[in-house]
Amino acid sequence: MSPAEWFATHRILGLRHSWESATPCGETPPTPLFTLQLIGTDDQAYESQDGGMAAENLLNTSLIDSHLMREAPWSEGHGAAPGHLGGGMLYYALTHLLCAKRCVCIGSGGGFVPRLMRQAQRDLLRAGVLEEAETHLIDANLPQSGWGSPHWLDDDSFFRRQFPDVTLHLRRSDEALPSFAPGSVDYVHVDGDHSYGGCRRDFELSLPLLTERGVITLHDTSLHEQERSCGVHRVVNELRRSRRIDVIDLPLVGRGVAIVRPRPRQVGRVRRFFSKLKP
């Protein structure tokens, strides 16, 4: 069933605290990120006994703390804190809204972003919106670059145990990205080489991989004071000069994150625009 067919046949009229406990793999948590399921069997929204709206959190805060935030260093760079996903909500929402079948995360010290990508896919799989989905994490483990080593390298790390369904590529992004077919990726998160040249290269390599509805997010857009080691904001500023691409920068979400979307049928033109810029 396609996403359009699924939403067409499920009238979203109410909220009920319910979800099947089936899980797609061994140690995955039995509950989705959202504790209130959207259904279409009632004509009234779920109400508490006193007649008011139910005093339930939409987000499963227990899951956030026990699985999405646990052993996730550097998640504060995304504006996250105990019980609060910060920018993680954006990564989850984009994956969920796009019904992303394939997500690629370039660089992740604590595995925070790929967790949110994969959790959204797990929830979509449970709901029957998607029949298959995959999340890929690319990280070459190059501490000499100044950004440290991934916290999840050990096979027994929490991330590796709880998210075994995230495919790992322990190599450079310029080696791993060409392995994906053009037009096969719905969502790419760029958070690897933070230099201007590195970020620009990752963006350029990701462009032809996007589907027609695909998006790219760029992390650390507000680190202007670290110009020598971080040139992400320069890439974002250059992208704004193109009329063939949409850019939304959220500088106050953690250390800043930008959402980039090539306009329909403009992926090739945007790539040519970049090729004319001097490094």
N, C-alpha and C positions, 0 to 999 in steps of 0.2 A: 504494500500500500504506500503510495506516495504521500509526502507531507501535506500536500493540498487536499488529497482525498481524505486523509485522517482528520484534518481540521474541519472539513466539510461535513463529516458524519458525526462529529462530536460537538454538540451544542454546549458552549461554555456558559452555563447559566448559574452555576453555584460552586461552592467550595465544601469539600468534606475531608475530614482527617482520615485518610485511607491510602494504602499503597500495598501492592503485592510485595512479598519479601523475597521473591526469586532474584538471584544474582547471576550475572553472566560468567563469573569466574570465582575460584576458590575463596580468597580472603576478602573479597570486596564487601563493603558495608551493606547491610540489608535494607537501608532506607535511602531515599533520594535526598537531594539538597533541599527541595521544597517539601515541607511536611503536609501541605494542604493540596490535595489533588483537584484539578479542574475537571468537572464532570458536567453532564448535560441531562441528568435524570430528574432533577428537581426544579421547580419553578421559583423557589425562594432560596436566597443565600443561606448558608448554614448559620443558625443563630444559637446563642447561648440560652440557658434556661431562663434567664431574666428578660429575654426578649431582645437584648442588644446583640451586636456582632460578637462572634466568638473571640475570646481573649487568647488567641493562638498566634504564635509567631509564624509568619510565612516561611522563614528560613529555619532549617533544622540546625539550631546552634550547637547541639550535641555533636552532630556530624562535622560541623565546621571545626570545632576544637579537637575532636578525637582523630580525625583523618585528614582534613584539609590544611590545618595549621600545625599539626604535630610534626616536630622535627623538620620544620620548613624555615631554616635561617634565611635572612635577607627578604623575607616576605614583607617586612616593614617598608621596604623600598617601593612596594606597591600600595602602601597606605593601609596594610592589614594589621590587625591586632586581635587579641583573644576575643572570640565571639563576633568579630567584625572582618568581613572579607576585603574591604577596601576595593582596590582595583580588581581583585579576584572576581568580584561580582560582574565586572565588565567582561572578563574573559569567559566566564560561564555563560553570560547572557548572549554574547556574540555567537558562541558555539551553538547555543540552544536556538536562537532566532534564525540562524542560517541553516539549521538542521545539518550541520557540517558533518559530512561523511569522513573527511580527512582533514586533520589539523596537524600543523608542524610548528614546533617550538624550537627556535634557534637560541640555545643558551639558557641554562637555568641552574643556579647554584644550589637551591634547596628543593627543586621539583615543584614549586608552588603553582606556576602557570600551567604546566601539563596536567597537574591534578585537576584543576578547574575545567580544563578542556575535556579531559576524559570523564570527569563526573557528569558533565552535561551530556556527553554521548551515552553514558550508562543510563541516565534518566530517560533519554530519548529512545533507547533500545528497550527499556522496560515498558515504556508507554506504547510501543509498537509503531512509533513514528519513523524510526529507522530500522532496517533489517541488518545492516552492518555499518561499522564505523571504526576508524582507527586514529590514534594519536601517536605522533612521532616526536622524539626529543633528540636534537642534535647538539652534542657538546664534545669538543675535542680534548677537554681537560688540559688547558694551557695556563697554569698558574703564573708563568713568567710574564703573561700579558698584563698582570696587575689586578686581576679581578678574582683571584683565588681559584681553588679546585672545587668541583661539585661535591656537595655534602652526601650525595646518594651513591657514590661509586661502589661502596661495599655491597655485595650481593645480599647481605642480611640487613641492609638499611630499611628503615620503615617504608620509604617510598618504593623501593624495589619489591618489598613483600606485599604491600597493600595495593600497588598499581602495577602488577606484572603485565597488564594488558597495554602498557605504554611501550612502544617499540623504541629501543635505544640505538643511536648511531654515534659511536665514540670516535668521531673524526671531525675534521674541519667542515664548515658549512659549504665551502666551495667544492668539496669532494662529495658531500652527501646530497646536496640539493639536485644536482643533475640526474640523480637516480630516479627522481619523480617525473612522471610523464607530464607534458604541458597540459594545462587545463584540468588538472586532477586534484587540486588542493583548494579547499574552501576557506581556510583561515591559517595565516602564518603570523607568528609572533616573533619579532626580531629583538633579541636581547643578548647577543653574543659579543662580537668584537665591537667595542663602543667607539673606536676611532672613527673619524669622518669617513676615511676610505673603506674601513671594514663594514660600517653600517650601510654605506651606499652600495657596496658590493652585494651584501646580503639582500638588500631591497631589490636591486636589479636582477639578481638570480631568482628571486621569488616571484617577480612579476609574471613571467610567462607560465608559471605553474598554476596561477589562479584560475578558478572557474569564472563564469560570467558574473556570479554574485559574490565572488571572493573578496576578502578584506585582509589587510595587513595592519598589525599594531606594532608601534615602535616604542620601546621603553627607555626611560631616563632622558626625556626631552628637556628637563628643566635643570640639568647639571651644567649650566653655562660657565660657572666658575672653574670647572675642570676642563677647560678648552683643549688642553694638550692631550688629555687621555679620553675625552668624551666629545664627540662631534655630532651626536645624534640630532641636536637642535639645528645644526647647519643643514643636515639632510632634509629635515622638516621644512625649514625656510625655503629651500630650493624647490621642494615639491609644491609649495604654495604658489610659486610662479607659473606653474602649468595650469592651463584652463581645462586640461583633460583629466584632472584628478581632483577628488574631494579630500580635504584634510580637516580633521577636528583634533586639536591639541588640548589635552586636559592637564595643564602643568601642575595643578594642585592635588592631583591624585597620586599620592606617594611622591616619587621623584619625576613624575610626569609621564604620560602615555599619550600617543597620538594614534588616531584611527585613520587609516588611509584606504581610499577606495577608488581605483581607476574607474572612470565612467564607462558604461557599456561600449564594447568594441574599441576601447582606447588603449588597451594594454600595450600593443605594439608601438603606438605613437608615443606613449609615455617613455618607453624604453629608448626610443630614438632621441627624445628630448634630453634624457640623461646622458646619452652618449656624446652630446655636443658640449656638455659642461666640462670645464677644466677641473681636474682633481684638486 
